[in-house]
């Protein structure tokens, strides 16, 4: 069995699922070590067995105690499943599984999603047999690292295969950003749209993810501005909506970046200010340097700055076409297949 270890956020679990989907098709048995957060969205069909860990960081003593308990569970899981290879996708809950694999003298491999080597992966890297990265240049990665890309979800590949179905009479903006991003964007984006000329507002169609408690507020704001909008707290078809967008407004997490590059969507990126090691800031910098996005620091995001970029992009569609080509050049749509090939080389 091949064991995947990942923190419980989508940024860690989605790439693990991307790899698992390919390895499953190739006849491998797969196990997953993660934490309870992932149980709300993980795709169970890819895994033959899942072990839920509980690493808490309330304080040092609780962290040490829960880490030790998780290590014991991981040891039992890896031994019982006769693991051949253990692969880490980052996040502190991935650490006990990777240590357990090392203690049993299993080959351990690492995949880093961000443009900065995360703390868990940095700690584990000296003990690993190989490191695969999502970005060509990853801060903190050793020279032996292999650039493979970040696996994207099956729904992204499905969106890539379909033709665009957007209304070309409208300028389509897709706003998405997780719980924290949704709150921030719900506060700022409607105010930015209000600053646009009336003629421009009539051209807009906005798809926006909002927190449930803000849905009515944002809906009312757009109705007052006579702006067409589709608002939900969660879009199951967000890759298709992104593909039909002229412009995206979003965070700069690794999974978001990989989906934008595969779909060729230019973006206004607002990196999460509290992201450790400024990983989202570095992700955004790579895309901006390639000419595929504008970057606004969270502390500098305000209606005036955002409205100016939106207005400029609506007045200069050729700039967006160029940005779309630039961001698409960074895409690694076959990353899951390539990562599976890389893993199989160690079996």
Order of alpha helices (4+ residues) and beta strands (2+ residues): beta-alpha-beta-beta-alpha-beta-alpha-beta-alpha-beta-beta-alpha-beta-alpha-alpha-beta-alpha-beta-alpha-beta-alpha-beta-alpha-beta-alpha-alpha-alpha
